[in-house]
């Protein structure tokens, strides 16, 4: 005959078995999202800087004429 254990805790020591376990990929996902946002930010800054340089070059060329 088999003894079946109940699904609810019978004493105080068994209460810890129902705690929610942390997700293992939470920190990794957050690091990936942060890295992607930073790379996007740096890319946007580089594009804006290139565009500002081109505008300044066009203004300098127009001033020479």
N, C-alpha and C positions, 0 to 999 in steps of 0.2 A: 504494500500500500504506500502511496506517495503522499508526502506532506506538502500541501500547497501554501505558499506564503501569501499573506494578504497584500493588497495593493496599497493600503494605507499604513503609515508608520505606527508601530505599537508602543515605542518608547522614544525618549528624547534623543538618543544617539542616532536613530534612523531618520530624523527630520532633515539632516543635511543631504540626503540622497535626492531630494526633490529640488535642490537649488538649480537655477538655470546656468548652464555652462557658457562661458564666453565664446564668441565665435572666433575661430582661429585666424581668419583672413581679414578681420576688421582693420587692424593696424596696417597691413600690407595694402589693402584697398585705399585707405586714407592717404598713404604715402604715394601711391600711384596717381591719385586724383590731384594731390598737391603738386607733384612733379609735372603733370600735364598742364595744370593751370600756370605754373611758373614758366614753363617753356612757351606757352602761348603768349604770356605777358611779354617775355623777352623778344619773341618774334614780332609782336605788335610794335614794341618800342623800336626795334631795328627798322621795320618798314616805315614808321613815322620819321625816324631820323634820316633815312634815305630820301624820303619825299621832301623833307625840309631842305636838305642839301641841294636837291634838284631845283627847287623853287628859288633858292638863293642864287644858284648858278644862272638861272634864266633871268633873274633881275639884274645880276651883274652884267650879263651879255646885253640886255636891253639898255642899260645905262651907258655902255660904251658906244652905242650907235648914235 
